[in-house]
Amino acid sequence: MKIQFVGVGSAFTDERYWQSNALVIADSGKKLLIDAGGDIRHSIKELGVTNYNVGEEIDAVYVSHCHADHIGGLEWLGFCTYFNPEAKKPTMFIVSALVGDLWRSLQSGMQSHDNVVLELTDFFEVQRVTKNSTFEWEGIKFTPVQTIHIMNGFTFVHSYGLLIEQKCRTGTVFFTTDTQFCPNQIQNFYDAAEVVFHDCETAPYYSKVHAHYDDMVTLPDETKAKMWLYHYQPDPPQDAVGDGFQGFAEKGQIFDFPCTI
């Protein structure tokens, strides 16, 4: 298995970084896209995926939550395969609680075509993932992990990170998607993981939407030593390696997790 970052930047980034979306590349060569933000049709083109071959290149997509930098490109992905008679619908893995919000976000642009009222299932093979469960794809097990992203009035708006495990390898990968700094809630996942890909703000101010670098640097040394940081602002001034992290993930960077057992 490999994980490749299509982009590593924040929601408001530029083409040097693109928004944070990633590919899980199975040993079979099939590809699962973790989120599809508004930049995706541009950022993924740099990896050779275009309007015309996206159905061949992207087999599945995982949706972590419904912010535009994570779902804004799903209309592009859905229409590219819908209008191509030779393309099959990508599989969509999504936590059941998100399905209604996702379609409400997409339906104004996607629900009607030539007098046909369309549904999410017209574009994707939707596989709903129930609470505290897992899904498997190409011999890889994925466990959604609910993280604290924002507080909307009296209601938590969660993102669902992923624990990623291969049957042929010991150790797991923890991909946070979007989370505030809350080690008391997710330290166990840090501890269990072999590698952690963690979203991290690097701006001089706190948005309170993501973990901020100034907080992340206070984590235990053994935790930082397994972390790659992403979802950062352009031109981060911090010295991630000097502060004990693996570093800032780079656009296009590939992480290889070969089978060991």
N, C-alpha and C positions, 0 to 999 in steps of 0.2 A: 504494500500500500504506500502511496505517496500523498502528501498534501501540498498543494500549490496555491499560493496567494495570488488571486487575480488582481486584487488591490489591497492596500494596507492603510488607507487614509480614513479620516473622519468623514462625517456626512458632508462637510463643507471643505472639500479638498480640491486638488487640481490633477491634471493628467500625469504629473510626475509620480503620483501615488495611487490615484483612483480610490473609490470607496471600498471598504473592507468586505470582500467576498472571496470565497476560497473553493477550490476543487479538491474533492477526495477522489483519487485515482486508484481504482482497484487493480489487483494483479492481472485481472482479465483485460484491462485497458478501459473498462467502462468508467464513466465520470459522473459523480454526484456533486452538484453545486450547492454549497452552503450559502444560502441567501442570494438574491438577485436584485441589487440596488439599481437606482436610476442610471448609474454610469455603465451598467454591465455590457450593453451592446457595443460600447467603445472600448472598455477595458479588456473584454474577452477577445476582441478582434486582434489585440496584440499577441494573443496566444494561438491565433489561426482559426478562431471560431467566428463565422460570419452568419448573416441572415439566411444563407442558402445551405449551410451544412450544420446548423445548430442542432437539428434533429438527429444527426448522426453522431455529433460530438458530446451532447449533454443527454445522459440517460435518465437522470433524476435530479430533483431539487429538494432541499430541506429549507423550510421557512421557520425562522426563529421567533420573529415577531413582526408587527405590522408598521414599522416606521419606513419612510420612503427609501432610505439608503439600504434597506434590506428587502423591500418588495417592489420598488419603483420600476424595475426592469422586467417584472413578470408579464406585463402586457406584451412587451416585445417578444419575450420567449414564447408565450402562448400563441400569439398570432403568427409567428414565424413557422411554427409547426402546424397550426390549424390550416393555414392556406397552402401548405406544401403537401400535395396528395401522396408523396412518397415518404413523408416523415411520420413517425409514430409519436403518440402523445408521451411526453416525459412523465415519469412517476413523480408525484409530489408527496413527500412525507411531512406531515404537519400535526402538531398537537391539536386534539379535537377542539379545545376551548378557543383556538384562534381562527377556526374556519369561517365563522360568521363575520368576524371583523375583517378578515382578509377579503372576502368577496364584496363586502360593503365598500371597501377601499378601491376595488378593481372594477366593479360592475358598470359604472357609468361609461367607461371606455370600452368594455369588453362584452356587454350583455346582448347587444343587438348587431346583427349583420344581415342585410337583405331580408328583412321581415322575419328573422328568426330570433327568438329570445334564447340566449345562451346562458349556460351555467358554468361554474368552475370546472365541472367534470367534462365539459366539452373540450377543454384545453389540456387538462392534466388527468392522469390516473391517480386520483386522490386516495392516499392511504392515511387514514386518521390514526394517530397514536394516542392511546388513552393514558390517563394520569398514572405515573409510577410504573410505566411499562417500557419496553424496548422495541426496536425494529431491526431487522437484518436486511442487508443488501450486499450481494456479491461476497458472502462469507465474512462480512464485517458487521459487528453488533454496535448499534448506536443507542445510547440512553439519554433522552432529553433531561436536562437539569434546569429546574426553574430558578431563575436568578431575579434579584430585585433591581429593576431598571428605573422606574419612576413611580411617584405617588401622584395619582390624578384625583385631586379632591380627597375623597375618603376611600379610594380604591387603588390597590397596587396594579400597575401595568407591568407584567412580567415579560422577560425574554427567556427563551429556552436554549441554554447552551447544550453542548453535547459531550458526553463521555464516549470515546471511540475505542473499540477493542477489536483486535483480530484474533481469530481462532488459532492462527499459526504463530502467535507472538505473545509473550508475557508482557505485562505493562499496558497502560492505557494512555490515551491522549485526551486532555480536557480542553475544549474549545469554548470559551465563555460566551461568545456572541456579545451581548451588551449587559453589563452589570455595574452597579455602584460598588464602591469599596465596602465589602462586608465580609471580612475574613471569618468572623464568628459563624456565619452561615455556610460558607463554602470551603473552609480550611480542610475539611475531610477530603474534598475532591482534589484540592491541591496535593495533599499528602498521597492520595492513591495514584496520582498520575505520574507517568514517566516524563511527559512533556506537557507544558501548559501554554496555550496561546491565549493571551489575555488582552482585552481591549483596555486602552489607557490614554486618557487625555494628557496632552503636554502643553496646553495653553497656559498663559500667565494668570488665568482666572479659573474658577471652578464653575462648571455648568450644573453640577450635582446630578448629572445623568449617567456619567461613566466614572469608573475609578480614575482618580487623578494620580499622576506620577509622584507627586509629593507624598501621597499616602502609600502608594505601592512600594516606595523605597523603604518603608518601615517594616515590611514583611521580614520574617526570619530568613537568614542567609540561605538555608537549605531549600526554602521555597523559591526564592528569587533565582537560584541557580538552575532551575528547570523551566524558567519562563522566557518566552518570546513575546514582545509587546507589539500590538498592532492597533489600528483605529486611532492613530495619533494625528496631530495637526501638522501641516507642512513645516519642514525645516525644524524638527525638534532640537532644542538646544541642549538637552540633557545627555549625559554620558551613561547610557544604559549598561554597557559592559563594565565600565568603571564602578558602577554602583551595584554590581553583582548579578545583573540579569544576563541571560544569553545574548540579548541585544534587541534592536528593533527589527522586526521582520521587514523584508523588502518586497516590493512589487515584483511578481513573477518568481519569487524564491520557492524552491522545491525542497520539501523535507521528506526524506526516505525512511520508511519503517519496514525493513525487510523481514521476512519470516525467519523465526529462530527455532521453532519447535515443529 
